[in-house]
Amino acid sequence: MSGTLNLTLHVWRQEGPSKKGRFVQYQAKDVSPDISFLEMLDFVNEELIEKGEDPISFEHDCREGICGSCSMVINGRPHGPQKLTTACQLHMRTFKNGEVIYIEPWVASAFPVIKDLCVDRSGFDRIIQSGGYVSVNTGGVPDGNAILIEKDQCDAAFDAAACIGCGACVAACPNGSAMLFTAAKVSHLSRLPQGQPERNRRVVAMVTAMDAEGFGGCTNHGECQEACPKGISISNINRLNRDYIRALAAPKKEEEGSVRAQ
C-alpha cells in the first residue's frame, strides 16, 4: 500500500521471570504512519494469534500518556526516539520505511521481567506507600482558594506532580536509580503548605523504602531527566537531598509543622 511502512521488529520474548529471554524477529507490514506504536504491536499480535502463536505481552492502559504503564525501550531509548513522549503516544511516522526496530523491557534489577515487555514496577508503589501522601486529618474539604500559595511554589509543585511513575528514569539510569521518581513525589508535597507537617518523616521514609527496593544510587548522569516523558527536572533531586540531610539533622522531637515551604 502506498504511504505505508514495512518494518522489521526484534522483540524481547521471555516466558517468565526465571526463564531465559531472547530477541525474536517479526515483520510489520503495511503499517499506517498515523497509528501509534502500541497499535502497531496490536496488529502484530493479531497476526500471531491467527497463526496460533503466543502474542507479545506488553503493558498498557490509558494510551493517552497519563498512566505510565506503556514501559518499553525502543531502539535503546525508553519510550522511543521522540522526547517528552510516552510509547503509547509515539506515532509510526517517527520511523522510516524499511527500518529495523528493537523493542525490549525496562532493564533494572529492581524491575524484574514478568513476561516479554512487562516488568514488575510495584517497587514504585511501595515507595509511595511509605510516605508519598498527606495523612493529617484536615476535616472537610477546604475551598480551593482558602490557602494562598506563592505562584512559583505552586508551579514548581505542579511540575513535580506531573510525574506519571512510568520508570523511564530508572531504565535510562546506568545505576538503575529511582531518585528522579522519588524526588518528584517528595518535592511535590514539600512545596505545599499541606505537606509541611510530615515533611521530614516523609523524605526519610521514602528514601529508605527506595533503597530497600534495590534501586541504585544517583551519580548525576542526568539520563533520567532526558528520558522522562514529562520533563521532570533533576533540580528535584537537589531538593530531595537538602530535605533528607535536614531531616536527619533535625531534633527527633522537632515540630515539623513549623517547617516552612521553601
GIVENTA-V862612 format. One record per backbone hydrogen bond with DSSP energy under -1.0 kcal/mol. NH is the residue of the N-H (numbers start at 1). CO is the residue of the C=O. If there is no record, write none. Layout:
[[NH CO] [NH CO]]
This chain:
[[4 1] [5 31] [7 28] [8 99] [9 26] [10 101] [11 24] [12 103] [13 22] [19 16] [22 13] [24 11] [26 9] [28 7] [31 5] [35 32] [37 90] [40 36] [41 37] [42 38] [43 39] [44 40] [45 41] [46 42] [47 43] [48 44] [49 45] [50 46] [51 47] [52 49] [53 48] [71 69] [73 104] [74 77] [75 102] [77 74] [79 72] [80 77] [89 86] [92 35] [93 33] [94 91] [95 92] [98 6] [99 96] [101 8] [103 10] [104 73] [111 108] [114 118] [115 118] [116 14] [117 57] [118 115] [120 112] [124 121] [126 122] [127 123] [128 124] [129 125] [130 126] [131 128] [132 128] [133 131] [146 143] [154 150] [155 151] [156 152] [157 153] [158 154] [159 155] [160 156] [161 157] [163 160] [171 167] [172 168] [173 169] [176 173] [182 178] [183 179] [184 180] [185 181] [186 182] [187 183] [188 184] [189 185] [190 186] [191 187] [192 189] [195 192] [196 193] [199 196] [202 198] [203 199] [204 200] [205 201] [206 202] [207 203] [208 204] [209 205] [210 206] [211 207] [212 208] [213 209] [214 211] [215 210] [216 176] [226 222] [227 223] [228 224] [231 228] [236 233] [238 234] [239 235] [240 236] [241 237] [242 238] [243 239] [244 240] [245 241] [246 242] [247 243] [248 244] [249 245] [250 246] [254 251] [256 254] [258 255] [259 256]]
